[in-house]
């Protein structure tokens, strides 16, 4: 006989096991500048979805894109140097 378990029961049964570890939280914290730069770029792009981008919009997107590249470069260099950014 098979026992039928609801999804909620299955999720809450392992809730203590699925919490992020300290190492995972540290990795997220290290990546946060890149994540925030990506969010800024998306915000700048979303502003221009329903209209033609103005010169200011173009500069805003270009600036946000440069911040994304700089944040990713810093993250890559930090991970290559043993985690020291």
Secondary structure, 3 states (H helix, E strand, C coil): CCCCCCHHHHHHHCHHHCCCCHHHHHHHHHHHHHHHHHHHHHHHHHHCCCCCCCHHHHHHHHHHHHHHHHHHHHHHHHHHCCCCC
